[in-house]
Structures are given as C-alpha cells and as structure tokens.
Amino acid sequence: MEYRTLGRSGAVVSNYALGTMTFGAEATEETSHAILDSYFAAGGNFIDTADVYSAGVSEEIIGRWLAKRPDVRGCSGDRHEGPLSDGDSTERRRNIPPAFDARPG
C-alpha cells in the first residue's frame, strides 16, 4: 500500500480509500466488518463515510467495528496513538469539521 499526506492536514492516508456507502444497505454488518478487516489488513487507513450513507447506518456499523478494534486509532475521536495516528491529534482535530464533534456519544 502506498501513502500520501492528505492536503495540509498532516494526516498520512493510503492511496486507496474504502467507500462505505453500501454498509447497512447492500452489505450487512457482518459483511461490512469483514470488508473493513480485509482493508486494514492490506494497509488501508482512509475510510470514506458520511452521515447520509444508508441513513446513518453505515457510520453506526463503522463505529461498532472500531469499538471492537482497539488496535485501530485515528480520527474516530480517540486521541491515543496507533496505526492511524500521526501522534499529533490536536493538529489533526482542528481540521475536522464541527459536525464531527456534534455526533452523539
């Protein structure tokens, strides 16, 4: 897997983003989790998601997967270092839209 810096954010992301629009619609939660497992095992770390994908179910599925995967860290709001972290979460978080911090829980 190749990686690039995402704009001026400083975040290093894989060249291939995983689109999750079908999670919760065409892909069941079990299938979605298997896709996420395979993607991260291959070195991917860039997920395309939005609160409108499957009426928000896609993000719920991703959230449950992240909860079961303490080894995966990053812009999920977790400020610990890990595979998705550049170690400077303060710098990264200032680039995250306010809608992210308005999420429940």
C-alpha positions, 0 to 999 in steps of 0.5 A: 500500500502506498501513502500520501499526506492528505492536503495540509492536514498532516494526516498520512492516508493510503492511496486507496480509500474504502467507500462505505456507502453500501454498509447497512444497505447492500452489505450487512454488518457482518459483511461490512466488518469483514470488508473493513478487516480485509482493508486494514489488513492490506494497509488501508487507513482512509475510510470514506463515510458520511452521515447520509450513507444508508441513513446513518447506518453505515457510520453506526456499523463503522463505529461498532467495528472500531469499538471492537478494534482497539488496535485501530486509532485515528480520527474516530475521536480517540486521541491515543496513538496507533496505526492511524495516528500521526501522534499529533491529534490536536493538529489533526482535530482542528481540521475536522469539521464541527459536525464531527464533534456534534455526533452523539456519544 
